[in-house]
């Protein structure tokens, strides 16, 4: 049985990563599926071609833990 985890993707289009264009929440059954889903979500959000996403996972204490930086595929 696979347990789904909560993830957050901050879509960044500004030089300041603390000001995301969008914040998206989703669940996935692990880090690899979460990274693939984050790429799909990032592609679906409009914006400049150089936008990227900061992927975070929720931990047991409701804190966000940085997982990866997701870039649009070239």
N, C-alpha and C positions, 0 to 999 in steps of 0.2 A: 504494500500500500504506500503510495506516494503522498506526502503531505505538502500542500500548497503553502507558499509563503507570500507575504505582502511585500510589494516593491513600489518605489516611487521613481519616476523619471522627470527630472527637471530639464526642460528644453531651453537651451541657452542660445541667444542670437546676439547678445550684447557683449562687449568686451568684459563687462563686470558679471562674473558667474553668479553673484548673489542676487541678480535681478532676472530670473527666468521668464521667458515669454509664456510658458505654460508649465503646469505641474500636473502630471498624469499618475494615477494610482491604478495598480493592477495586481493580480495574483499569478504566480507561476510555480511549477513543480521543480524548482531548482534554479541555480544560477545560469546554466547554459540556456534553458528555455526562456529565462527572464531577459537575457541579453538579446536573443533572437526577437522576442516580442518588443523590446525596447527599440531595436532597429526599425521594425515595422511601424511602431508608433511615431518615431522620429521622422520617418519618411512621410507620414500622413499629415504632420503638422506643417502648415505653410510657413515660409520664411526664406531667408537667404540660403544659398547652397552650402555655406560654411557653418551652418548651425550644428550643434552637438548636444548630447544629453549626458547628464550626470545621473547614474543609476545608484539608488540606495535601497537597502533591504531593512525591514523592520526587525529589531531584535526582541528578546523576551521582555525587555523593560521599556518598550515603546520609544526607543531611540533609533534614529536612522544611521545606518552604517554604510559608508561609501563602498560600492561594489566595483564599479567600472565607469570609464568614460566612453560613451558610444558616439562614433562618428558615422556620418552617412557614407555608404560605400561609394567609391569613386566610379 
